[in-house]
Amino acid sequence: MNYLVDTHALLWMMFEHKKLSQNAKEILSDKSLHKFISITSLWKSL
């Protein structure tokens, strides 16, 4: 399955793990799933 990772989820994954739900943590840590990050997410974080 493919996932487009939201900007907030990306930042929380990197800096504030406690803000992520258990389901989000499982999806983001599962190496068998395809996860994508929009270039807009990188632009928004600057």
C-alpha distance matrix in Angstrom:
0.0 3.8 6.8 10.4 12.7 15.9 19.2 20.5 17.6 17.9 21.7 21.6 19.3 22.0 25.1 25.0 22.6 24.5 23.4 19.7 18.8 18.0 14.6 14.0 15.6 13.4 10.1 12.0 13.6 10.9 11.2 8.7 5.8 6.3 8.6 11.1 14.5 16.7 20.1 21.6 20.6 22.7 25.5 25.6 26.0 29.1
3.8 0.0 3.8 6.9 9.6 12.9 16.0 17.8 15.2 15.3 19.1 19.5 17.5 19.9 23.1 23.2 21.3 23.5 22.0 18.6 18.4 18.2 15.0 13.4 15.2 13.9 10.2 11.1 13.4 11.5 11.5 9.9 6.4 4.7 5.8 7.5 10.9 13.0 16.3 17.9 17.0 19.1 21.7 22.0 22.6 25.6
6.8 3.8 0.0 3.8 6.0 9.2 12.5 14.1 11.6 11.9 15.6 16.0 14.4 17.0 19.9 19.9 18.3 20.4 18.6 15.4 15.5 15.9 12.9 10.7 12.8 12.4 8.6 9.0 12.1 11.3 12.0 11.5 7.7 6.2 4.7 6.1 8.6 10.8 14.4 15.4 14.0 16.4 19.1 18.9 19.4 22.7
10.4 6.9 3.8 0.0 3.8 6.4 9.5 11.7 10.1 10.1 13.7 14.8 13.8 15.9 18.7 19.0 18.1 20.2 18.1 15.3 16.1 17.3 14.7 11.9 14.1 14.6 11.1 10.5 14.0 14.0 14.4 14.6 10.9 8.7 5.8 4.8 5.8 7.3 11.0 11.6 10.5 13.2 15.6 15.4 16.2 19.4
12.7 9.6 6.0 3.8 0.0 3.8 6.5 8.4 6.4 6.4 10.0 11.0 10.1 12.3 14.9 15.2 14.5 16.8 14.7 12.2 13.6 15.1 13.2 9.7 11.7 13.0 10.0 8.5 12.2 13.2 14.0 15.1 11.8 10.1 6.5 5.9 5.3 7.6 10.9 11.2 8.9 11.5 14.2 13.5 13.7 17.1
15.9 12.9 9.2 6.4 3.8 0.0 3.8 5.5 5.2 6.2 8.8 9.9 10.4 12.5 14.3 14.3 14.3 16.1 13.3 11.6 13.4 15.7 14.2 10.8 13.0 15.1 12.6 11.2 14.8 16.3 17.5 18.7 15.4 13.9 10.3 9.2 7.3 8.1 11.0 10.0 7.5 10.7 12.8 11.2 11.7 15.4
19.2 16.0 12.5 9.5 6.5 3.8 0.0 3.8 5.5 5.1 6.3 8.6 9.8 10.9 12.2 12.8 13.8 15.8 13.1 12.3 14.9 17.5 16.7 13.0 14.6 17.2 15.1 12.9 16.3 18.4 19.3 21.0 18.0 16.3 12.5 10.9 7.9 8.3 10.0 8.5 5.2 8.0 10.0 8.0 8.0 11.7
20.5 17.8 14.1 11.7 8.4 5.5 3.8 0.0 3.8 5.4 5.2 6.0 8.4 9.9 10.3 9.9 11.1 12.6 9.6 9.4 12.3 15.2 15.0 11.6 13.0 16.1 14.8 12.8 16.0 18.5 20.0 22.0 19.1 18.1 14.4 13.6 11.2 12.0 13.7 12.1 8.7 11.2 13.0 10.3 9.6 13.4
17.6 15.2 11.6 10.1 6.4 5.2 5.5 3.8 0.0 3.8 5.5 5.0 5.9 8.6 9.9 9.3 9.1 11.0 8.6 7.0 9.7 12.1 11.7 8.1 9.4 12.4 11.0 9.1 12.3 14.7 16.5 18.5 15.7 15.2 11.8 11.8 10.2 12.2 14.5 13.7 10.3 12.5 15.1 13.1 12.2 15.9
17.9 15.3 11.9 10.1 6.4 6.2 5.1 5.4 3.8 0.0 3.8 5.5 5.1 6.4 8.7 9.6 9.9 12.7 11.1 9.7 12.7 14.5 14.2 10.4 10.8 13.5 12.0 9.1 11.9 14.5 15.4 17.8 15.4 14.3 10.7 10.3 8.2 10.5 12.2 12.1 8.4 9.8 12.9 11.6 10.1 13.6
21.7 19.1 15.6 13.7 10.0 8.8 6.3 5.2 5.5 3.8 0.0 3.8 5.4 5.2 6.0 7.3 8.9 11.6 10.0 10.0 13.6 15.8 16.2 12.6 12.6 15.9 15.0 12.0 14.3 17.4 18.4 21.1 18.9 18.0 14.4 13.9 11.3 13.0 13.9 13.3 9.5 10.2 12.8 11.0 8.6 12.0
21.6 19.5 16.0 14.8 11.0 9.9 8.6 6.0 5.0 5.5 3.8 0.0 3.8 5.4 5.1 4.4 5.5 7.8 6.4 6.6 10.4 12.6 13.6 10.4 10.0 13.7 13.6 11.0 13.0 16.4 18.1 20.8 18.8 18.6 15.3 15.6 13.7 15.8 17.2 16.5 12.8 13.9 16.4 14.3 12.2 15.5
19.3 17.5 14.4 13.8 10.1 10.4 9.8 8.4 5.9 5.1 5.4 3.8 0.0 3.8 5.9 6.2 5.3 8.7 8.4 7.2 10.4 11.6 12.4 9.1 7.8 11.1 11.1 8.0 9.5 13.0 14.5 17.5 15.8 15.9 12.9 13.8 12.6 15.4 17.0 17.2 13.4 14.2 17.4 16.0 13.8 17.0
22.0 19.9 17.0 15.9 12.3 12.5 10.9 9.9 8.6 6.4 5.2 5.4 3.8 0.0 3.8 6.4 7.1 10.7 10.8 10.6 14.0 15.1 16.1 12.8 11.2 14.4 14.3 10.9 11.8 15.3 16.1 19.4 18.1 17.8 14.7 15.1 13.4 16.0 16.8 17.1 13.4 13.2 16.3 15.3 12.4 15.0
25.1 23.1 19.9 18.7 14.9 14.3 12.2 10.3 9.9 8.7 6.0 5.1 5.9 3.8 0.0 3.8 6.3 9.1 9.4 10.5 14.2 15.7 17.4 14.4 12.9 16.4 16.8 13.8 14.6 18.4 19.6 22.8 21.5 21.3 18.2 18.4 16.4 18.6 19.2 18.9 15.2 15.0 17.6 16.0 12.9 15.3
25.0 23.2 19.9 19.0 15.2 14.3 12.8 9.9 9.3 9.6 7.3 4.4 6.2 6.4 3.8 0.0 3.8 5.5 5.9 7.7 11.3 13.1 15.2 12.6 11.4 15.1 16.0 13.6 14.6 18.3 20.2 23.2 21.7 21.9 18.9 19.6 17.8 20.0 21.2 20.5 16.7 17.3 19.8 17.6 15.0 17.8
22.6 21.3 18.3 18.1 14.5 14.3 13.8 11.1 9.1 9.9 8.9 5.5 5.3 7.1 6.3 3.8 0.0 3.8 5.5 5.7 8.7 9.8 12.1 9.9 8.0 11.6 13.1 11.0 11.6 15.2 17.5 20.4 19.1 20.0 17.4 18.7 17.7 20.3 22.0 21.7 18.0 18.9 21.7 19.8 17.4 20.5
24.5 23.5 20.4 20.2 16.8 16.1 15.8 12.6 11.0 12.7 11.6 7.8 8.7 10.7 9.1 5.5 3.8 0.0 3.8 5.5 7.7 9.1 12.2 10.8 9.5 12.9 14.8 13.5 14.2 17.6 20.3 22.9 21.6 22.7 20.1 21.6 20.5 23.0 24.8 24.1 20.4 21.7 24.2 21.9 19.7 22.9
23.4 22.0 18.6 18.1 14.7 13.3 13.1 9.6 8.6 11.1 10.0 6.4 8.4 10.8 9.4 5.9 5.5 3.8 0.0 3.8 6.6 9.5 11.6 9.8 9.8 13.4 14.4 13.3 15.0 18.0 20.8 23.1 21.1 21.8 19.0 20.0 18.7 20.7 22.7 21.6 18.0 19.8 22.0 19.3 17.6 21.0
19.7 18.6 15.4 15.3 12.2 11.6 12.3 9.4 7.0 9.7 10.0 6.6 7.2 10.6 10.5 7.7 5.7 5.5 3.8 0.0 3.8 6.5 8.0 6.0 6.3 9.8 10.7 9.9 11.8 14.6 17.5 19.5 17.5 18.4 15.9 17.3 16.6 19.0 21.4 20.7 17.2 19.2 21.8 19.5 18.1 21.7
18.8 18.4 15.5 16.1 13.6 13.4 14.9 12.3 9.7 12.7 13.6 10.4 10.4 14.0 14.2 11.3 8.7 7.7 6.6 3.8 0.0 3.8 5.3 5.2 6.3 8.7 10.0 10.6 12.3 14.3 17.7 19.2 17.3 18.7 16.7 18.6 18.6 20.9 23.8 23.1 19.9 22.2 24.7 22.5 21.4 25.1
18.0 18.2 15.9 17.3 15.1 15.7 17.5 15.2 12.1 14.5 15.8 12.6 11.6 15.1 15.7 13.1 9.8 9.1 9.5 6.5 3.8 0.0 3.8 5.5 5.1 6.2 8.7 10.0 10.6 12.3 15.9 17.3 16.0 18.1 16.8 19.3 19.9 22.7 25.6 25.4 22.2 24.2 27.1 25.2 24.0 27.6
14.6 15.0 12.9 14.7 13.2 14.2 16.7 15.0 11.7 14.2 16.2 13.6 12.4 16.1 17.4 15.2 12.1 12.2 11.6 8.0 5.3 3.8 0.0 3.8 5.5 5.2 6.3 8.6 10.0 10.7 14.4 15.1 13.3 15.4 14.4 17.0 18.1 20.8 24.0 24.0 21.1 23.4 26.3 24.6 23.9 27.6
14.0 13.4 10.7 11.9 9.7 10.8 13.0 11.6 8.1 10.4 12.6 10.4 9.1 12.8 14.4 12.6 9.9 10.8 9.8 6.0 5.2 5.5 3.8 0.0 3.8 5.4 5.1 6.0 8.5 10.0 13.1 14.4 12.2 13.6 11.7 14.0 14.6 17.3 20.4 20.4 17.4 19.6 22.5 20.9 20.1 23.8
15.6 15.2 12.8 14.1 11.7 13.0 14.6 13.0 9.4 10.8 12.6 10.0 7.8 11.2 12.9 11.4 8.0 9.5 9.8 6.3 6.3 5.1 5.5 3.8 0.0 3.8 5.5 5.2 6.0 8.5 11.7 13.7 12.4 14.2 12.6 15.2 15.7 18.9 21.6 22.0 18.7 20.3 23.5 22.1 20.7 24.2
13.4 13.9 12.4 14.6 13.0 15.1 17.2 16.1 12.4 13.5 15.9 13.7 11.1 14.4 16.4 15.1 11.6 12.9 13.4 9.8 8.7 6.2 5.2 5.4 3.8 0.0 3.8 5.6 5.3 6.0 9.8 11.1 10.3 12.9 12.3 15.5 16.9 20.2 23.2 23.9 20.9 22.6 25.9 24.9 23.6 27.1
10.1 10.2 8.6 11.1 10.0 12.6 15.1 14.8 11.0 12.0 15.0 13.6 11.1 14.3 16.8 16.0 13.1 14.8 14.4 10.7 10.0 8.7 6.3 5.1 5.5 3.8 0.0 3.8 5.5 5.3 8.5 9.3 7.3 9.5 8.8 12.1 13.8 17.1 20.2 21.1 18.4 20.3 23.6 22.7 21.9 25.4
12.0 11.1 9.0 10.5 8.5 11.2 12.9 12.8 9.1 9.1 12.0 11.0 8.0 10.9 13.8 13.6 11.0 13.5 13.3 9.9 10.6 10.0 8.6 6.0 5.2 5.6 3.8 0.0 3.8 5.7 7.8 10.0 8.2 9.3 7.6 10.5 11.6 15.1 17.9 18.9 16.0 17.4 20.8 20.2 19.0 22.3
13.6 13.4 12.1 14.0 12.2 14.8 16.3 16.0 12.3 11.9 14.3 13.0 9.5 11.8 14.6 14.6 11.6 14.2 15.0 11.8 12.3 10.6 10.0 8.5 6.0 5.3 5.5 3.8 0.0 3.8 6.1 9.0 8.7 10.7 10.0 13.2 14.6 18.3 20.7 22.0 19.0 20.0 23.6 23.2 21.6 24.6
10.9 11.5 11.3 14.0 13.2 16.3 18.4 18.5 14.7 14.5 17.4 16.4 13.0 15.3 18.4 18.3 15.2 17.6 18.0 14.6 14.3 12.3 10.7 10.0 8.5 6.0 5.3 5.7 3.8 0.0 3.8 5.5 5.9 8.8 9.5 13.1 15.4 19.0 21.7 23.4 20.8 21.9 25.5 25.3 24.1 27.2
11.2 11.5 12.0 14.4 14.0 17.5 19.3 20.0 16.5 15.4 18.4 18.1 14.5 16.1 19.6 20.2 17.5 20.3 20.8 17.5 17.7 15.9 14.4 13.1 11.7 9.8 8.5 7.8 6.1 3.8 0.0 3.8 5.5 7.6 9.0 12.4 15.0 18.6 20.9 23.1 20.8 21.4 25.1 25.5 24.3 27.0
8.7 9.9 11.5 14.6 15.1 18.7 21.0 22.0 18.5 17.8 21.1 20.8 17.5 19.4 22.8 23.2 20.4 22.9 23.1 19.5 19.2 17.3 15.1 14.4 13.7 11.1 9.3 10.0 9.0 5.5 3.8 0.0 3.8 6.7 9.4 13.0 16.1 19.5 22.1 24.3 22.5 23.4 26.9 27.4 26.6 29.4
5.8 6.4 7.7 10.9 11.8 15.4 18.0 19.1 15.7 15.4 18.9 18.8 15.8 18.1 21.5 21.7 19.1 21.6 21.1 17.5 17.3 16.0 13.3 12.2 12.4 10.3 7.3 8.2 8.7 5.9 5.5 3.8 0.0 3.8 6.3 9.9 13.2 16.4 19.3 21.2 19.5 20.9 24.2 24.5 24.1 27.1
6.3 4.7 6.2 8.7 10.1 13.9 16.3 18.1 15.2 14.3 18.0 18.6 15.9 17.8 21.3 21.9 20.0 22.7 21.8 18.4 18.7 18.1 15.4 13.6 14.2 12.9 9.5 9.3 10.7 8.8 7.6 6.7 3.8 0.0 3.8 6.7 10.3 13.2 16.0 18.3 16.9 18.2 21.4 22.0 21.9 24.7
8.6 5.8 4.7 5.8 6.5 10.3 12.5 14.4 11.8 10.7 14.4 15.3 12.9 14.7 18.2 18.9 17.4 20.1 19.0 15.9 16.7 16.8 14.4 11.7 12.6 12.3 8.8 7.6 10.0 9.5 9.0 9.4 6.3 3.8 0.0 3.8 6.9 10.1 13.1 15.0 13.3 14.7 17.9 18.4 18.2 21.1
11.1 7.5 6.1 4.8 5.9 9.2 10.9 13.6 11.8 10.3 13.9 15.6 13.8 15.1 18.4 19.6 18.7 21.6 20.0 17.3 18.6 19.3 17.0 14.0 15.2 15.5 12.1 10.5 13.2 13.1 12.4 13.0 9.9 6.7 3.8 0.0 3.8 6.6 9.4 11.5 10.4 11.9 14.8 15.6 15.9 18.5
14.5 10.9 8.6 5.8 5.3 7.3 7.9 11.2 10.2 8.2 11.3 13.7 12.6 13.4 16.4 17.8 17.7 20.5 18.7 16.6 18.6 19.9 18.1 14.6 15.7 16.9 13.8 11.6 14.6 15.4 15.0 16.1 13.2 10.3 6.9 3.8 0.0 3.8 6.4 8.2 6.7 8.2 11.1 11.8 12.2 14.8
16.7 13.0 10.8 7.3 7.6 8.1 8.3 12.0 12.2 10.5 13.0 15.8 15.4 16.0 18.6 20.0 20.3 23.0 20.7 19.0 20.9 22.7 20.8 17.3 18.9 20.2 17.1 15.1 18.3 19.0 18.6 19.5 16.4 13.2 10.1 6.6 3.8 0.0 3.8 5.1 5.4 7.3 9.0 10.1 11.5 13.8
20.1 16.3 14.4 11.0 10.9 11.0 10.0 13.7 14.5 12.2 13.9 17.2 17.0 16.8 19.2 21.2 22.0 24.8 22.7 21.4 23.8 25.6 24.0 20.4 21.6 23.2 20.2 17.9 20.7 21.7 20.9 22.1 19.3 16.0 13.1 9.4 6.4 3.8 0.0 3.8 5.3 5.3 6.4 8.8 10.2 11.5
21.6 17.9 15.4 11.6 11.2 10.0 8.5 12.1 13.7 12.1 13.3 16.5 17.2 17.1 18.9 20.5 21.7 24.1 21.6 20.7 23.1 25.4 24.0 20.4 22.0 23.9 21.1 18.9 22.0 23.4 23.1 24.3 21.2 18.3 15.0 11.5 8.2 5.1 3.8 0.0 3.8 5.4 4.9 6.0 8.6 10.2
20.6 17.0 14.0 10.5 8.9 7.5 5.2 8.7 10.3 8.4 9.5 12.8 13.4 13.4 15.2 16.7 18.0 20.4 18.0 17.2 19.9 22.2 21.1 17.4 18.7 20.9 18.4 16.0 19.0 20.8 20.8 22.5 19.5 16.9 13.3 10.4 6.7 5.4 5.3 3.8 0.0 3.8 5.4 5.1 6.3 9.1
22.7 19.1 16.4 13.2 11.5 10.7 8.0 11.2 12.5 9.8 10.2 13.9 14.2 13.2 15.0 17.3 18.9 21.7 19.8 19.2 22.2 24.2 23.4 19.6 20.3 22.6 20.3 17.4 20.0 21.9 21.4 23.4 20.9 18.2 14.7 11.9 8.2 7.3 5.3 5.4 3.8 0.0 3.8 5.5 5.3 6.8
25.5 21.7 19.1 15.6 14.2 12.8 10.0 13.0 15.1 12.9 12.8 16.4 17.4 16.3 17.6 19.8 21.7 24.2 22.0 21.8 24.7 27.1 26.3 22.5 23.5 25.9 23.6 20.8 23.6 25.5 25.1 26.9 24.2 21.4 17.9 14.8 11.1 9.0 6.4 4.9 5.4 3.8 0.0 3.8 5.5 5.6
25.6 22.0 18.9 15.4 13.5 11.2 8.0 10.3 13.1 11.6 11.0 14.3 16.0 15.3 16.0 17.6 19.8 21.9 19.3 19.5 22.5 25.2 24.6 20.9 22.1 24.9 22.7 20.2 23.2 25.3 25.5 27.4 24.5 22.0 18.4 15.6 11.8 10.1 8.8 6.0 5.1 5.5 3.8 0.0 3.8 5.6
26.0 22.6 19.4 16.2 13.7 11.7 8.0 9.6 12.2 10.1 8.6 12.2 13.8 12.4 12.9 15.0 17.4 19.7 17.6 18.1 21.4 24.0 23.9 20.1 20.7 23.6 21.9 19.0 21.6 24.1 24.3 26.6 24.1 21.9 18.2 15.9 12.2 11.5 10.2 8.6 6.3 5.3 5.5 3.8 0.0 3.8
29.1 25.6 22.7 19.4 17.1 15.4 11.7 13.4 15.9 13.6 12.0 15.5 17.0 15.0 15.3 17.8 20.5 22.9 21.0 21.7 25.1 27.6 27.6 23.8 24.2 27.1 25.4 22.3 24.6 27.2 27.0 29.4 27.1 24.7 21.1 18.5 14.8 13.8 11.5 10.2 9.1 6.8 5.6 5.6 3.8 0.0
